[in-house]
Amino acid sequence: KSLSRSSVRSRMSLKPPKAYNSLQKGALIWDPKPLQVKKIFEALKKGLNEYLEAHQAELDYLSGRHKDTKRNSRLAFYYDLDKQIRSVERYIRKLEFHISKVEELYEAYCIQCRLRDGATNMKQAFSLSPSTKASRESLVELYKNVQECTEDMCFIEGALEVHLGEFHVKMKGLVGFARLCPGDQYEVFVRLGRQKWRLKGKIETDDSQTWDEEEKVFIPNLHEKFEIKVTELRGLATILVGVVTCDSISFFSTKPQAIVVDITELGTIKLRLEVLW
């Protein structure tokens, strides 16, 4: 167990950044969620591989042009193309390193998860056996092992979140057909963990919409979903239109994701957003 623990810390070779100082050993603040982490890891790896394939295709295209240009084109254009190729190559190397780092973190996470499951099963077995001095000592040791594995898993979750990138969320407006009338004012509140975005909008006489903000950057979170609340503003009063939650797993993609969320139960008012990762 000690060898496994030391290898986890040395292989990650990093200290948790300020945002995750609370995840350091001895400061457990949540229970690990292996199934959720697995979903995020698979979505993240798929998205990173999409970026890698896209840039590899761009590199192949530029390399083909580079060969043709070398034979029959201006020298300046040839060197400009050469600079583009080197830039794409550098970005591909960064992506490959990013993918390898994410895989390394998840592999370490799975090891600690298996060790914790094993220690938990042994602890349950010992608790059912007759109580002796040896069994009590074993239970104490197993309890420590479970706690240590849990802390390591939380530490790795914090380290993995650093590699999730950013979500650029754009407001595209409300859709409500007859429910939206000129002069109506709405407030949209979007939350992801501790990150919040509050914006107000108005339906104009030509049925267009104006919003005081159009874009917000969110840092993805392993455990939290997007929470969206829409209220209608009527003078000093506010009327709740609806509250919904939205999972972020599908947002790890190279292409902007258009989202239409039913705010009311019957879908009479919908919220349109666009998410770019």
C-alpha positions, 0 to 999 in steps of 0.5 A: 500500500505504501509503495502504491501511495508514494508512486501516485504522488511521485508520478503526478509530480505536482502540488495542488494549485491554490483552487485545490489546496483544500484537497491536500491530504488530511482535508477531505471535503467530499466523497469521491464519485468514481462513476462520474469521474469515469464519464467525464474522463471518457468524454474529455479524452474523446474531445481531446482526440477530436482536437488531435485528429482535426489538427493532424488533418490540418498538418497533413494538408499544410504539409502537402501544400508545402511540398508543392510550394517548394517547387513552384512558388515565392520564397516568402510564401514558402517560409510563411507556410513553414511557420504555420506547419511548425505552429501546428506541430507544436500544438499537436505535441501539447495536445499529446502531452495533455492526453497523456497527463489525463490518462496518467491521472485517471490510471492513478485514480483507478488504482486508488479506487481498487485499493479502497474497494479492497480495503473496504471489503476486508474491513466488512469481512473483519467486522463480521468475524469474532472480535479479537485483539488481532481483528481489532488491530486489523480493522483500525489499519484497514480503516486508515487504508480506506481513509488514505485511498479516499484522500488520494482519490479526492486529491487526484480529482482536484488535479484532473479538474485542472485539465478540463479546459473552459466552457464559453457559454453564449446566450442565444435567447428565449423561445416562447412563441405566444408566451413572449410578448413585447415589453416582457423582462426576464432574468436568467441565472446560470450556476455551475458549482460556485460559479454564477452568471446572472443576466437580464433581458427584454423582449423588444417591439419587433420580437427581438431580444436584448440581454445585458451580457452575452457570454460567460466563461465557466470552469468545468467541474467533475461533480456539479451540473449546470443549474438554470433558473429563469424568472419573469420581472414584473415591476418589483415582483418576480415570477419563477418560470422554471428551474432545470439542470443540465449535464456538461458531459456532452460539451467536451467537443471541438464543435460549438454545442447548441442547447435548447432547454425546456424551462417550463414543464410543458416546454412553452418557454425554452432557453437557447444557449451555445457552449464552446469548449 
